[in-house]
Amino acid sequence: MSQKNKFLINISYADAILNATKIMLKKKKNVFVFGQGVDDPKGHYGTTLNLHKDFGKSRCFDTPICEESMTGVGIGAAIAGMNPILVHQRMDFLMLAMNQLVNMASKIHYISDGKLCVPLVVRACIGRSWGQGAQHSQSLYSIFAHIPGLKVIAPTTPHDVKGTLIRAIEDRNPVIFIEHRMLYKNKGLVPNGYYKTEFGKSRVLSSGNDITLVGISFTVIDCINAKNLLVEKSINAEVIDLLSIQPLDMSKIISSVRKTKRLVIVENDWINCGISAEIISRLIESCSIKFKVKRLGYLFTPCPTTASLEDNFYPNPEKIAKISYEMVTKKKNWVPKKIETREIKEFKGPF
């Protein structure tokens, strides 16, 4: 890291994405951004704001609502030597591009015997906000993590979203890059220049000895809030941000569980056939730790639209804290105080 890059700036998650994109647009002339609404006046939550003005309409442009064909355009451009960044407003609609992603992008390097690469970054937005219902609220990252040839990243902090996006753009093959809507306004310290955060490395965000909490994307924030609730009961939780879903870093989880002997994994998705099951399986296969474990995630039903039902559908800090308390103390006599989930009050649509 150069001397100038050591200076830190306090910026939002959205600004960190924008900053990383600008750096790479300047650094590499073959980088371009395309997707629905990327040249909108609000710039896809601010993450593509004015890129079409700063770099020209050939390097940041809107697309039709044609997810499969636009993903195919991105794959073709990548094979031809470009570095496309394809912005999908919602993870749900990656389902419309599954043939392109699963049968084409992920396999071209393999079936060409390494002669062809697909340096395509697919930015996919997930998360709750205003009662978006069954078709606009899914994460689905376990599906993509199942496919060889796809990397799946879900950064939580402004520092990591900038570093991993730069790393993703420089990757020689496709990266599914997951961003939670409720993280876009969160702020944090970020180096002001070029740097990379490597894939396959989780983060220990807060140390503790009594129980290990593993979160993914926004559920890391839930885990931090749960840790703060547990302080009331003198329980010290260790919080791990998974960050990289595929490749998956088990080393920090194994080290933490060896210490705490208790593990709660909080998915930002349904737990059925999910990443939490994969983590537990690898723990059992790789070491002889005896540990207690619980999983939390979406209720196994399509997402409801009303706020009261949504509150039951999603994991939250109180649920995490209560389950953790019961695992540590073997008591069920504590009701944690409610922490209000931060909402994006000005969110009125897809931008």
Long-range contacts (C-beta under 8 A, 24 or more apart in sequence): 1-191, 1-193, 1-195, 2-193, 4-192, 4-193, 5-191, 5-192, 5-193, 5-194, 5-195, 6-191, 7-191, 7-192, 8-189, 8-190, 8-191, 8-192, 9-189, 9-190, 9-191, 9-192, 10-187, 10-188, 10-189, 10-190, 11-158, 11-187, 11-188, 11-190, 12-46, 12-158, 12-184, 12-185, 12-186, 12-187, 13-157, 13-158, 13-161, 13-179, 13-183, 13-184, 13-185, 13-186, 13-187, 13-188, 14-45, 14-46, 14-47, 14-184, 14-185, 15-46, 15-158, 16-158, 16-159, 16-161, 16-162, 16-165, 16-188, 16-190, 17-47, 17-123, 17-161, 17-162, 17-165, 17-179, 18-43, 18-46, 18-47, 18-48, 18-49, 18-51, 19-162, 19-190, 20-161, 20-162, 20-163, 20-165, 20-166, 20-169, 21-47, 21-48, 21-51, 21-85, 21-165, 22-51, 22-54, 23-166, 23-193, 23-194, 24-83, 24-165, 24-166, 24-169, 24-170, 25-51, 25-54, 25-55, 25-59, 27-194, 28-83, 28-169, 30-81, 30-82, 30-83, 31-59, 31-82, 31-83, 31-84, 31-85, 31-169, 32-58, 32-59, 32-60, 32-61, 32-77, 32-82, 32-83, 32-84, 32-85, 33-59, 33-60, 33-61, 33-84, 33-85, 33-87, 34-60, 34-61, 34-62, 34-63, 34-70, 34-73, 34-74, 34-84, 34-85, 34-86, 34-87, 35-62, 35-63, 35-70, 35-86, 35-87, 35-88, 35-89, 35-123, 36-62, 36-63, 36-65, 36-87, 36-88, 36-89, 36-350, 37-62, 37-87, 37-89, 37-350, 37-351, 38-62, 38-87, 40-351, 42-351, 43-351, 44-87, 44-89, 44-351, 45-125, 45-181, 45-184, 45-351, 46-184, 47-87, 47-123, 47-179, 47-184, 48-87, 67-93, 67-94, 67-96, 67-97, 68-96, 68-97, 68-99, 68-100, 70-97, 71-97, 71-100, 71-101, 71-105, 71-122, 72-100, 72-104, 74-120, 74-122, 75-100, 75-104, 75-105, 75-108, 75-118, 75-120, 77-120, 78-105, 78-117, 78-118, 78-119, 78-120, 78-174, 79-108, 79-116, 79-117, 79-118, 82-119, 83-119, 83-121, 83-169, 84-119, 84-120, 84-121, 85-121, 85-123, 85-169, 86-120, 86-121, 86-122, 86-123, 87-123, 88-122, 88-123, 88-124, 88-125, 89-125, 89-350, 90-124, 90-125, 90-126, 90-136, 90-350, 91-124, 91-125, 91-126, 91-138, 91-139, 91-140, 91-141, 91-178, 92-135, 92-136, 92-137, 92-138, 92-140, 94-122, 94-124, 94-140, 94-144, 94-176, 95-140, 101-144, 101-147, 101-150, 101-174, 101-176, 102-147, 102-150, 105-149, 105-150, 105-173, 105-174, 106-147, 106-148, 106-149, 106-150, 106-174, 107-149, 109-149, 109-172, 109-173, 110-148, 110-149, 117-172, 117-173, 118-173, 118-174, 119-169, 119-170, 119-171, 119-172, 119-173, 119-174, 120-173, 120-174, 120-175, 121-165, 121-168, 121-169, 121-171, 121-174, 121-175, 121-177, 122-174, 122-175, 122-176, 122-177, 123-177, 123-179, 124-176, 124-177, 124-178, 124-179, 125-179, 125-180, 125-181, 126-178, 126-179, 126-180, 126-181, 126-217, 126-268, 127-180, 127-181, 127-182, 127-183, 127-217, 127-218, 128-181, 128-182, 128-303, 128-310, 128-314, 129-181, 129-182, 129-343, 129-344, 129-347, 130-343, 130-347, 131-304, 131-305, 131-306, 131-307, 131-310, 132-303, 132-305, 133-302, 133-303, 133-304, 133-305, 134-302, 134-303, 134-304, 137-303, 138-269, 138-303, 139-178, 139-217, 139-267, 139-268, 139-269, 140-269, 141-176, 141-178, 141-216, 141-245, 141-268, 141-269, 141-275, 142-269, 142-273, 142-274, 142-275, 142-278, 144-176, 144-246, 145-245, 145-246, 145-248, 145-275, 145-278, 149-173, 149-174, 150-174, 150-175, 150-176, 150-246, 151-175, 151-176, 151-199, 151-244, 151-246, 151-247, 152-176, 152-178, 152-244, 152-245, 152-246, 153-177, 153-178, 153-199, 153-243, 153-244, 153-245, 154-178, 154-180, 154-216, 154-217, 154-242, 154-243, 154-244, 154-245, 154-268, 155-179, 155-197, 155-217, 155-243, 156-180, 156-183, 156-215, 156-217, 156-218, 156-220, 156-221, 156-241, 156-243, 157-186, 157-188, 157-203, 157-241, 158-186, 158-187, 158-188, 158-189, 158-190, 159-188, 159-189, 159-190, 159-191, 159-197, 160-197, 160-203, 160-241, 160-243, 162-190, 162-191, 162-195, 162-197, 163-195, 163-196, 163-197, 164-196, 164-197, 164-199, 164-243, 164-244, 166-194, 166-195, 166-196, 166-197, 167-196, 167-197, 167-198, 167-199, 170-196, 171-199, 178-217, 178-245, 180-217, 180-218, 180-268, 181-344, 181-347, 182-218, 182-221, 182-342, 182-343, 182-344, 183-217, 183-218, 183-221, 184-344, 185-344, 186-221, 199-244, 199-247, 200-244, 200-247, 200-248, 200-249, 201-243, 201-244, 201-249, 202-240, 202-241, 202-242, 202-243, 202-244, 202-249, 202-252, 202-253, 203-240, 203-241, 203-243, 203-252, 204-238, 204-239, 204-240, 204-252, 204-256, 205-239, 205-240, 205-241, 206-237, 206-238, 206-239, 207-238, 208-236, 208-237, 208-238, 208-239, 208-260, 209-236, 209-238, 209-259, 209-260, 210-235, 210-236, 210-237, 210-260, 210-262, 210-328, 211-235, 211-237, 211-238, 211-260, 211-262, 211-263, 211-264, 211-324, 211-327, 211-328, 212-237, 212-238, 212-240, 212-253, 212-256, 212-257, 212-259, 212-260, 212-262, 212-263, 212-264, 213-237, 213-238, 213-239, 213-240, 213-264, 213-266, 213-320, 213-324, 214-240, 214-242, 214-253, 214-263, 214-264, 214-265, 214-266, 214-276, 214-279, 215-239, 215-240, 215-241, 215-242, 215-266, 215-268, 216-242, 216-245, 216-266, 216-267, 216-268, 216-269, 216-275, 217-268, 218-268, 219-266, 219-267, 219-268, 219-315, 221-342, 222-266, 222-315, 222-316, 222-317, 222-320, 223-266, 223-317, 223-320, 225-317, 225-339, 226-317, 226-318, 226-320, 226-321, 226-324, 226-336, 228-317, 229-317, 229-318, 229-321, 229-336, 229-337, 229-339, 230-321, 230-324, 230-325, 232-336, 233-325, 233-329, 233-334, 235-324, 235-325, 235-328, 235-329, 237-324, 242-275, 245-275, 248-275, 248-278, 248-279, 248-282, 250-279, 250-282, 250-283, 250-286, 253-279, 253-283, 254-283, 254-286, 254-287, 254-289, 257-283, 257-289, 257-291, 258-287, 258-289, 260-291, 261-289, 261-290, 261-291, 261-292, 262-291, 262-292, 262-293, 262-324, 262-327, 262-328, 263-291, 263-292, 263-293, 263-294, 264-293, 264-294, 264-295, 264-296, 264-320, 264-323, 264-324, 264-327, 265-293, 265-294, 265-295, 265-296, 266-295, 266-296, 266-297, 266-315, 266-320, 267-295, 267-296, 267-297, 267-298, 267-315, 268-297, 269-297, 269-298, 270-297, 270-298, 270-300, 271-295, 271-296, 271-297, 271-298, 271-300, 272-300, 292-327, 294-323, 294-327, 296-320, 296-323, 316-341
